[in-house]
Amino acid sequence: MILNDFYQQLRESAEEAIKSKKESGKIRAVLGYSICSVSVGANEVLRAMQEVLVEADIHNVILETTGCIGLCYKEPLLDIYMPNGMKYTYELVTPSKARAIIVSHSLYGEPMEEWLLKM
C-alpha cells in the first residue's frame, strides 16, 4: 500500500503542475527527447527553439522535453499545446521548422499545416 500512496501522490503532483501550466495562458512546446530523437537532431531542434525565443523576444511559450513518444520513424516530434486546449503534433522537425513553428504559434496563433503529423 505504501507504493500505491507514493504513486498517487506523484500523480497528483504531476497533474497539478500541468494544470498550473495550462492556466498560465502560455503555449507549451513539448519536444520528444530520447535516444531515437537525439540521434536525428533533437538537440539542434531544442537549441533552435531556445534561440528563437530569445531572438524574437517571445515570452508566451514554455519549452519542455519529454521521453520517448513511440514513433521513432517520425522523430523529432514536437507537440504544441495552445492555451485554448488545442494540440498540434509535428513530425520530422528540423531546426528551421522548429523556429517557424514557434513563431507561427506564438505570434500568429496558427499551425503550420504542412508539417503536422500524418498517420
C-alpha positions in Angstrom: 0.0 0.0 0.0 2.9 2.4 0.6 3.8 2.2 -3.1 0.2 3.0 -4.1 0.2 6.0 -1.8 3.5 7.2 -3.3 2.2 6.7 -6.9 -1.0 8.6 -6.1 1.0 11.5 -4.6 3.3 11.6 -7.6 0.4 11.6 -10.0 -1.4 14.4 -8.1 1.7 16.4 -8.1 2.2 16.0 -11.9 -1.5 16.8 -12.6 -1.2 20.0 -10.5 1.9 21.0 -12.4 0.2 20.5 -15.8 -2.9 22.4 -14.6 -0.8 25.4 -13.5 0.9 25.4 -16.9 -2.4 25.4 -18.7 -3.7 28.2 -16.5 -0.6 30.3 -17.2 -2.1 31.2 -20.6 1.2 30.3 -22.3 1.8 27.9 -25.2 3.6 24.7 -24.2 6.1 23.3 -26.8 7.0 19.7 -25.8 9.8 18.1 -27.7 10.2 14.3 -27.7 13.7 13.8 -26.3 15.0 10.3 -26.2 17.8 8.3 -27.9 16.0 8.0 -31.2 15.1 11.7 -31.4 18.5 12.9 -30.3 20.1 10.7 -33.0 18.1 12.5 -35.7 18.6 16.1 -34.4 16.5 16.8 -31.3 19.5 18.6 -29.7 19.7 21.0 -32.6 15.9 21.4 -32.6 15.8 22.3 -28.9 18.7 24.8 -29.3 16.9 26.4 -32.3 13.7 26.8 -30.2 15.6 28.3 -27.3 17.4 30.7 -29.7 14.2 31.9 -31.5 12.5 32.7 -28.1 15.4 35.0 -27.3 16.0 36.5 -30.7 12.3 37.3 -31.3 11.7 38.3 -27.7 8.9 35.7 -27.3 7.6 35.2 -23.7 4.4 33.3 -24.2 6.0 29.9 -24.8 7.2 27.3 -22.3 9.7 24.8 -23.7 9.7 21.3 -22.3 11.1 17.9 -23.2 9.6 14.5 -22.7 10.7 10.9 -23.1 10.0 8.5 -25.9 6.8 9.1 -27.8 7.0 5.8 -29.6 7.1 6.9 -33.2 10.8 6.7 -33.9 10.4 7.0 -37.6 8.7 10.4 -37.2 11.2 11.9 -34.8 11.9 14.6 -33.8 8.3 15.1 -32.8 7.1 18.3 -31.3 3.8 18.8 -29.5 2.3 22.3 -29.3 -0.4 22.8 -26.6 -2.3 26.1 -27.1 -3.9 27.9 -24.2 -7.3 27.2 -25.7 -6.7 23.4 -25.4 -5.8 22.7 -29.0 -2.9 20.3 -29.5 -0.7 20.1 -32.6 1.8 17.4 -33.3 4.6 18.0 -35.8 6.8 15.3 -37.3 10.3 15.2 -38.7 11.1 18.6 -37.1 14.3 20.3 -38.2 15.8 23.4 -36.5 14.4 25.7 -39.2 11.0 24.1 -39.0 11.1 24.4 -35.2 11.8 28.1 -35.5 8.9 28.6 -37.9 6.5 26.5 -35.8 7.3 28.5 -32.6 6.9 31.9 -34.4 3.7 30.8 -36.2 2.0 29.7 -33.0 3.3 32.3 -30.6 2.9 35.4 -32.8 0.0 34.4 -35.1 -1.8 31.6 -33.3 -1.7 29.5 -36.4 -0.4 26.0 -37.1 2.0 25.0 -39.9 -0.4 22.6 -41.5 2.1 21.1 -43.9 4.3 19.8 -41.1 1.6 18.2 -38.9 1.9 14.5 -38.1 0.4 12.4 -40.8 -0.6 8.9 -39.8 
